[in-house]
Amino acid sequence: MKTPSAQLFYLIKKMSAAEKRFLKIHFSSVKSHLTELFDFINAQESYDEKIVKTNFSDSLISKNLKVYKVQLAELIMRSQVVYHAKRSIRSQIRILLEEVDILIEQFLIPMAMGRLQKAIDIAKKHNETGLLVAALQYQFELERYVSRQKVKDPFKGDGKALNKAMKTLALEIELVQLVRLLDSSCVLEKDKRDIITALKNIPHKDQLKKGNNSAAFLLAKLEALTTDNLRDRIRQQEQIIEKFRTDHYNFFNSKYSYIEMLSDLMDSYVLANHKSEVKEILNQLGDLFEKQKYNAKFLYLPAYIEAKHNFYHGIVTHRLSAYGPISGLDPTVELEVENTFALGFYFFEILSNMTTGESESVKKLLSVLQSKTKPRFHNENILLNLIEIIDHYDCDNLRTVNYLLSSFQRKLKRGKVFTPFTVATYEFFKNITKNPEEKAIIAKQFLSEISGFENDCVHKLWMQFHLNDWLDCLVHKIKFSELAHKKSSMERTSFGQPLSKDYLLHTSNKQK
């Protein structure tokens, strides 16, 4: 999470030249302390608080920098709201409602009614359900207000429209909550069953899906993602994509929902092993981010899916990470561990580097991620600790491996609780360290036992990141540091197929 200072720096740097001019002309003055602070921060390549304080050492800014930073951030936001008011539909509606407030206070009822009706019409046209509910509620407040003043022909609120809008808003909220259950990279079967049950209880689903608002999109997305038959799921997702391409959908931030939908479809293509279709979507996403103004953080989801696909097939180059600052190997970029898919991308970045022998890169990213996940991401942190042991084992750092195993044993003795899979994996490490000549047999035995931990959270992460590939390497006496090359020479049969099976097919075909 960025510090307030870093967020202010980022906010200033993301402003366009026109936005900065607007701020300087309309919201600041030449001699203002805030203007001076804005100009100095804007000139910095990266934010450095010490340099800021030194530069303004003879000014009130240095003594009250925290206060001035808060004031500058508020000034920038006010400027941004006004600058984008005419361009943003939501801003237009909100400003109209504020005008209605002022006109009611002045008892200028006809003008208030005109502004209110305009806000309602715009909200209906652009499917701004939340703001439509607010505008229709204003109608009832206005009706009550004028009727108490005994005005002739009092204004009548549209009760039917309000009830309909509130039902739509309630449905949108319910669908967003259901989508959130699917937003984790490893969905529990119970959650999936709950979503399917909830979808069955939504009335008039077929009619709702024909709409062009966010509820129609979310409903179609949920039905597709909960379809078990992969071919049917892909067909449904392709239909949703076609609606985006023909501008059928009309709701706030629909362009980001389009990216989300392309990502979902790419994930299905990955599972179906449709390599050419995956490549096509990667090209489409790359073109979108090249040609249009998107926040690069929206690339975390598709970049994670691309990394997952590439790791499975031994592909070492990533296209999407080049369009935003999401590579964990760039020391100038702060890791976004709060984002589920960013964290998944970093995991695959570590594993990909392990399979190409980039040991130094692995250790750097692994160390940073371990420190950042420790406070909040317990299971992910445990998996990183397991990956650290794998890395040291493969680099023949057995002394470090034994130290890490002893540290784990001490934690167990002190009463710290770990999942059964975690304990079993540490026990496995201990066995292969003590009996190196039997590591292939021990790994094969452990592989046969792993399916018994399917409800274990750490096991789910282990499987999500294909760490059985490392066990397969032990069984077949393949160096993990050469695995990317081995995978790239194989024609892998289907996504999720164990590496052992594909490797045996590959070697038997070569012998023929």
TARA-V575786 format. One record per residue. N is the residue number from 0. RES is the residue in one letter. PSI is psi in radians with two decimals (none if undefined). Layout:
BEGIN
n=N res=RES psi=PSI
n=N res=RES psi=PSI
END
This chain:
BEGIN
n=0 res=M psi=2.28
n=1 res=K psi=2.54
n=2 res=T psi=2.80
n=3 res=P psi=-0.67
n=4 res=S psi=-0.76
n=5 res=A psi=-0.63
n=6 res=Q psi=-0.70
n=7 res=L psi=-0.78
n=8 res=F psi=-0.79
n=9 res=Y psi=-0.73
n=10 res=L psi=-0.76
n=11 res=I psi=-0.78
n=12 res=K psi=-0.46
n=13 res=K psi=-0.18
n=14 res=M psi=2.46
n=15 res=S psi=2.91
n=16 res=A psi=-0.66
n=17 res=A psi=-0.69
n=18 res=E psi=-0.69
n=19 res=K psi=-0.71
n=20 res=R psi=-0.74
n=21 res=F psi=-0.76
n=22 res=L psi=-0.82
n=23 res=K psi=-0.65
n=24 res=I psi=-0.78
n=25 res=H psi=-0.32
n=26 res=F psi=0.16
n=27 res=S psi=2.98
n=28 res=S psi=2.88
n=29 res=V psi=-0.69
n=30 res=K psi=0.16
n=31 res=S psi=2.44
n=32 res=H psi=-0.67
n=33 res=L psi=-0.66
n=34 res=T psi=-0.76
n=35 res=E psi=-0.76
n=36 res=L psi=-0.75
n=37 res=F psi=-0.85
n=38 res=D psi=-0.70
n=39 res=F psi=-0.79
n=40 res=I psi=-0.69
n=41 res=N psi=-0.53
n=42 res=A psi=-0.25
n=43 res=Q psi=2.52
n=44 res=E psi=-0.67
n=45 res=S psi=2.60
n=46 res=Y psi=2.26
n=47 res=D psi=1.87
n=48 res=E psi=-0.62
n=49 res=K psi=-0.74
n=50 res=I psi=-0.68
n=51 res=V psi=-0.84
n=52 res=K psi=-0.68
n=53 res=T psi=-0.74
n=54 res=N psi=-0.63
n=55 res=F psi=0.54
n=56 res=S psi=-0.50
n=57 res=D psi=0.21
n=58 res=S psi=2.83
n=59 res=L psi=-0.38
n=60 res=I psi=-0.79
n=61 res=S psi=-0.72
n=62 res=K psi=-0.55
n=63 res=N psi=0.72
n=64 res=L psi=-0.72
n=65 res=K psi=-0.76
n=66 res=V psi=-0.79
n=67 res=Y psi=-0.59
n=68 res=K psi=-0.73
n=69 res=V psi=-0.78
n=70 res=Q psi=-0.69
n=71 res=L psi=-0.73
n=72 res=A psi=-0.74
n=73 res=E psi=-0.69
n=74 res=L psi=-0.76
n=75 res=I psi=-0.76
n=76 res=M psi=-0.70
n=77 res=R psi=-0.73
n=78 res=S psi=-0.75
n=79 res=Q psi=-0.71
n=80 res=V psi=-0.82
n=81 res=V psi=-0.74
n=82 res=Y psi=-0.71
n=83 res=H psi=0.04
n=84 res=A psi=-0.77
n=85 res=K psi=-0.47
n=86 res=R psi=-0.57
n=87 res=S psi=2.21
n=88 res=I psi=-0.77
n=89 res=R psi=-0.68
n=90 res=S psi=-0.71
n=91 res=Q psi=-0.80
n=92 res=I psi=-0.80
n=93 res=R psi=-0.72
n=94 res=I psi=-0.70
n=95 res=L psi=-0.72
n=96 res=L psi=-0.62
n=97 res=E psi=-0.67
n=98 res=E psi=-0.66
n=99 res=V psi=-0.75
n=100 res=D psi=-0.85
n=101 res=I psi=-0.75
n=102 res=L psi=-0.61
n=103 res=I psi=-0.72
n=104 res=E psi=-0.58
n=105 res=Q psi=0.00
n=106 res=F psi=0.65
n=107 res=L psi=1.26
n=108 res=I psi=-0.84
n=109 res=P psi=-0.73
n=110 res=M psi=-0.69
n=111 res=A psi=-0.74
n=112 res=M psi=-0.70
n=113 res=G psi=-0.79
n=114 res=R psi=-0.72
n=115 res=L psi=-0.75
n=116 res=Q psi=-0.64
n=117 res=K psi=-0.75
n=118 res=A psi=-0.72
n=119 res=I psi=-0.77
n=120 res=D psi=-0.75
n=121 res=I psi=-0.75
n=122 res=A psi=-0.72
n=123 res=K psi=-0.77
n=124 res=K psi=-0.64
n=125 res=H psi=0.28
n=126 res=N psi=0.68
n=127 res=E psi=1.36
n=128 res=T psi=-0.81
n=129 res=G psi=-0.78
n=130 res=L psi=-0.52
n=131 res=L psi=-0.75
n=132 res=V psi=-0.78
n=133 res=A psi=-0.76
n=134 res=A psi=-0.72
n=135 res=L psi=-0.55
n=136 res=Q psi=-0.62
n=137 res=Y psi=-0.66
n=138 res=Q psi=-0.80
n=139 res=F psi=-0.67
n=140 res=E psi=-0.72
n=141 res=L psi=-0.71
n=142 res=E psi=-0.81
n=143 res=R psi=-0.72
n=144 res=Y psi=-0.86
n=145 res=V psi=-0.53
n=146 res=S psi=-0.58
n=147 res=R psi=-0.41
n=148 res=Q psi=0.07
n=149 res=K psi=0.78
n=150 res=V psi=2.46
n=151 res=K psi=2.51
n=152 res=D psi=1.12
n=153 res=P psi=2.65
n=154 res=F psi=2.35
n=155 res=K psi=2.15
n=156 res=G psi=2.57
n=157 res=D psi=1.55
n=158 res=G psi=-0.70
n=159 res=K psi=-0.78
n=160 res=A psi=-0.69
n=161 res=L psi=-0.79
n=162 res=N psi=-0.74
n=163 res=K psi=-0.77
n=164 res=A psi=-0.70
n=165 res=M psi=-0.65
n=166 res=K psi=-0.72
n=167 res=T psi=-0.75
n=168 res=L psi=-0.73
n=169 res=A psi=-0.68
n=170 res=L psi=-0.77
n=171 res=E psi=-0.73
n=172 res=I psi=-0.76
n=173 res=E psi=-0.76
n=174 res=L psi=-0.67
n=175 res=V psi=-0.71
n=176 res=Q psi=-0.67
n=177 res=L psi=-0.69
n=178 res=V psi=-0.63
n=179 res=R psi=-0.58
n=180 res=L psi=-0.50
n=181 res=L psi=-0.05
n=182 res=D psi=-0.17
n=183 res=S psi=2.67
n=184 res=S psi=-0.15
n=185 res=C psi=1.69
n=186 res=V psi=2.30
n=187 res=L psi=2.54
n=188 res=E psi=-0.63
n=189 res=K psi=-0.78
n=190 res=D psi=-0.71
n=191 res=K psi=-0.74
n=192 res=R psi=-0.70
n=193 res=D psi=-0.70
n=194 res=I psi=-0.78
n=195 res=I psi=-0.74
n=196 res=T psi=-0.78
n=197 res=A psi=-0.69
n=198 res=L psi=-0.63
n=199 res=K psi=-0.50
n=200 res=N psi=-0.02
n=201 res=I psi=2.10
n=202 res=P psi=2.66
n=203 res=H psi=0.75
n=204 res=K psi=-0.80
n=205 res=D psi=-0.70
n=206 res=Q psi=-0.72
n=207 res=L psi=-0.68
n=208 res=K psi=-0.35
n=209 res=K psi=-0.23
n=210 res=G psi=3.10
n=211 res=N psi=0.25
n=212 res=N psi=-3.14
n=213 res=S psi=-0.54
n=214 res=A psi=-0.72
n=215 res=A psi=-0.77
n=216 res=F psi=-0.85
n=217 res=L psi=-0.67
n=218 res=L psi=-0.81
n=219 res=A psi=-0.72
n=220 res=K psi=-0.82
n=221 res=L psi=-0.75
n=222 res=E psi=-0.67
n=223 res=A psi=-0.82
n=224 res=L psi=-0.35
n=225 res=T psi=0.17
n=226 res=T psi=2.09
n=227 res=D psi=-0.65
n=228 res=N psi=2.02
n=229 res=L psi=-0.67
n=230 res=R psi=-0.73
n=231 res=D psi=-0.67
n=232 res=R psi=-0.79
n=233 res=I psi=-0.73
n=234 res=R psi=-0.78
n=235 res=Q psi=-0.73
n=236 res=Q psi=-0.66
n=237 res=E psi=-0.61
n=238 res=Q psi=-0.68
n=239 res=I psi=-0.75
n=240 res=I psi=-0.72
n=241 res=E psi=-0.62
n=242 res=K psi=-0.65
n=243 res=F psi=-0.74
n=244 res=R psi=-0.46
n=245 res=T psi=0.22
n=246 res=D psi=0.57
n=247 res=H psi=-0.79
n=248 res=Y psi=2.47
n=249 res=N psi=1.59
n=250 res=F psi=2.92
n=251 res=F psi=2.30
n=252 res=N psi=0.56
n=253 res=S psi=-0.43
n=254 res=K psi=-0.51
n=255 res=Y psi=-0.52
n=256 res=S psi=-0.55
n=257 res=Y psi=-0.75
n=258 res=I psi=-0.74
n=259 res=E psi=-0.72
n=260 res=M psi=-0.67
n=261 res=L psi=-0.66
n=262 res=S psi=-0.77
n=263 res=D psi=-0.75
n=264 res=L psi=-0.72
n=265 res=M psi=-0.71
n=266 res=D psi=-0.71
n=267 res=S psi=-0.70
n=268 res=Y psi=-0.64
n=269 res=V psi=-0.84
n=270 res=L psi=-0.58
n=271 res=A psi=-0.01
n=272 res=N psi=0.60
n=273 res=H psi=1.43
n=274 res=K psi=-0.72
n=275 res=S psi=-0.66
n=276 res=E psi=-0.64
n=277 res=V psi=-0.81
n=278 res=K psi=-0.68
n=279 res=E psi=-0.75
n=280 res=I psi=-0.66
n=281 res=L psi=-0.71
n=282 res=N psi=-0.74
n=283 res=Q psi=-0.79
n=284 res=L psi=-0.70
n=285 res=G psi=-0.75
n=286 res=D psi=-0.71
n=287 res=L psi=-0.80
n=288 res=F psi=-0.36
n=289 res=E psi=-0.70
n=290 res=K psi=-0.43
n=291 res=Q psi=2.85
n=292 res=K psi=1.64
n=293 res=Y psi=2.60
n=294 res=N psi=2.16
n=295 res=A psi=-0.34
n=296 res=K psi=-0.35
n=297 res=F psi=-0.10
n=298 res=L psi=-0.18
n=299 res=Y psi=-0.78
n=300 res=L psi=-1.00
n=301 res=P psi=-0.55
n=302 res=A psi=-0.64
n=303 res=Y psi=-0.78
n=304 res=I psi=-0.71
n=305 res=E psi=-0.76
n=306 res=A psi=-0.69
n=307 res=K psi=-0.79
n=308 res=H psi=-0.79
n=309 res=N psi=-0.69
n=310 res=F psi=-0.69
n=311 res=Y psi=-0.67
n=312 res=H psi=0.01
n=313 res=G psi=0.49
n=314 res=I psi=2.21
n=315 res=V psi=-0.19
n=316 res=T psi=2.40
n=317 res=H psi=2.30
n=318 res=R psi=-0.83
n=319 res=L psi=-0.58
n=320 res=S psi=-0.27
n=321 res=A psi=-0.25
n=322 res=Y psi=0.01
n=323 res=G psi=2.86
n=324 res=P psi=1.12
n=325 res=I psi=0.08
n=326 res=S psi=2.13
n=327 res=G psi=-0.18
n=328 res=L psi=-0.07
n=329 res=D psi=1.93
n=330 res=P psi=-0.28
n=331 res=T psi=-0.14
n=332 res=V psi=2.23
n=333 res=E psi=2.34
n=334 res=L psi=2.36
n=335 res=E psi=1.25
n=336 res=V psi=-0.29
n=337 res=E psi=-0.36
n=338 res=N psi=2.10
n=339 res=T psi=-0.79
n=340 res=F psi=-0.50
n=341 res=A psi=-0.76
n=342 res=L psi=-0.73
n=343 res=G psi=-0.70
n=344 res=F psi=-0.75
n=345 res=Y psi=-0.66
n=346 res=F psi=-0.84
n=347 res=F psi=-0.51
n=348 res=E psi=-0.74
n=349 res=I psi=-0.89
n=350 res=L psi=-0.67
n=351 res=S psi=-0.73
n=352 res=N psi=-0.56
n=353 res=M psi=-0.64
n=354 res=T psi=0.01
n=355 res=T psi=0.11
n=356 res=G psi=0.33
n=357 res=E psi=1.22
n=358 res=S psi=-0.72
n=359 res=E psi=-0.75
n=360 res=S psi=-0.69
n=361 res=V psi=-0.86
n=362 res=K psi=-0.67
n=363 res=K psi=-0.92
n=364 res=L psi=-0.66
n=365 res=L psi=-0.77
n=366 res=S psi=-0.78
n=367 res=V psi=-0.79
n=368 res=L psi=-0.67
n=369 res=Q psi=-0.74
n=370 res=S psi=-0.60
n=371 res=K psi=-0.48
n=372 res=T psi=-0.32
n=373 res=K psi=-0.75
n=374 res=P psi=-0.59
n=375 res=R psi=-0.41
n=376 res=F psi=1.38
n=377 res=H psi=-0.93
n=378 res=N psi=-0.70
n=379 res=E psi=-0.65
n=380 res=N psi=-0.67
n=381 res=I psi=-0.74
n=382 res=L psi=-0.68
n=383 res=L psi=-0.65
n=384 res=N psi=-0.67
n=385 res=L psi=-0.73
n=386 res=I psi=-0.62
n=387 res=E psi=-0.73
n=388 res=I psi=-0.74
n=389 res=I psi=-0.78
n=390 res=D psi=-0.81
n=391 res=H psi=-0.64
n=392 res=Y psi=-0.79
n=393 res=D psi=-0.46
n=394 res=C psi=0.15
n=395 res=D psi=0.48
n=396 res=N psi=1.13
n=397 res=L psi=-0.51
n=398 res=R psi=-0.75
n=399 res=T psi=-0.68
n=400 res=V psi=-0.82
n=401 res=N psi=-0.66
n=402 res=Y psi=-0.79
n=403 res=L psi=-0.64
n=404 res=L psi=-0.67
n=405 res=S psi=-0.67
n=406 res=S psi=-0.70
n=407 res=F psi=-0.75
n=408 res=Q psi=-0.68
n=409 res=R psi=-0.69
n=410 res=K psi=-0.69
n=411 res=L psi=-0.76
n=412 res=K psi=-0.54
n=413 res=R psi=-0.04
n=414 res=G psi=0.12
n=415 res=K psi=2.40
n=416 res=V psi=2.32
n=417 res=F psi=2.79
n=418 res=T psi=2.71
n=419 res=P psi=-0.67
n=420 res=F psi=-0.70
n=421 res=T psi=-0.83
n=422 res=V psi=-0.77
n=423 res=A psi=-0.64
n=424 res=T psi=-0.73
n=425 res=Y psi=-0.66
n=426 res=E psi=-0.68
n=427 res=F psi=-0.79
n=428 res=F psi=-0.73
n=429 res=K psi=-0.70
n=430 res=N psi=-0.78
n=431 res=I psi=-0.41
n=432 res=T psi=-0.69
n=433 res=K psi=-0.52
n=434 res=N psi=1.17
n=435 res=P psi=-0.55
n=436 res=E psi=-0.30
n=437 res=E psi=0.28
n=438 res=K psi=-0.60
n=439 res=A psi=-0.74
n=440 res=I psi=-0.76
n=441 res=I psi=-0.70
n=442 res=A psi=-0.70
n=443 res=K psi=-0.70
n=444 res=Q psi=-0.75
n=445 res=F psi=-0.68
n=446 res=L psi=-0.68
n=447 res=S psi=-0.39
n=448 res=E psi=-0.32
n=449 res=I psi=-0.62
n=450 res=S psi=-0.33
n=451 res=G psi=-0.09
n=452 res=F psi=0.46
n=453 res=E psi=-0.37
n=454 res=N psi=0.14
n=455 res=D psi=2.24
n=456 res=C psi=-0.73
n=457 res=V psi=-0.62
n=458 res=H psi=-0.68
n=459 res=K psi=-0.72
n=460 res=L psi=-0.70
n=461 res=W psi=-0.79
n=462 res=M psi=-0.64
n=463 res=Q psi=-0.64
n=464 res=F psi=0.34
n=465 res=H psi=0.69
n=466 res=L psi=-0.16
n=467 res=N psi=-0.36
n=468 res=D psi=-0.66
n=469 res=W psi=-0.70
n=470 res=L psi=-0.71
n=471 res=D psi=-0.64
n=472 res=C psi=-0.69
n=473 res=L psi=-0.74
n=474 res=V psi=-0.75
n=475 res=H psi=0.15
n=476 res=K psi=0.82
n=477 res=I psi=2.41
n=478 res=K psi=2.24
n=479 res=F psi=-0.53
n=480 res=S psi=-0.18
n=481 res=E psi=0.15
n=482 res=L psi=-0.64
n=483 res=A psi=-0.77
n=484 res=H psi=-0.73
n=485 res=K psi=-0.80
n=486 res=K psi=-0.72
n=487 res=S psi=-0.37
n=488 res=S psi=-0.12
n=489 res=M psi=2.73
n=490 res=E psi=1.61
n=491 res=R psi=2.37
n=492 res=T psi=-0.75
n=493 res=S psi=2.61
n=494 res=F psi=2.30
n=495 res=G psi=-0.18
n=496 res=Q psi=2.29
n=497 res=P psi=2.47
n=498 res=L psi=-0.67
n=499 res=S psi=-0.80
n=500 res=K psi=-0.80
n=501 res=D psi=-0.65
n=502 res=Y psi=-0.73
n=503 res=L psi=-0.72
n=504 res=L psi=-0.71
n=505 res=H psi=-0.81
n=506 res=T psi=-0.63
n=507 res=S psi=-0.62
n=508 res=N psi=-0.64
n=509 res=K psi=-0.62
n=510 res=Q psi=-0.57
n=511 res=K psi=none
END
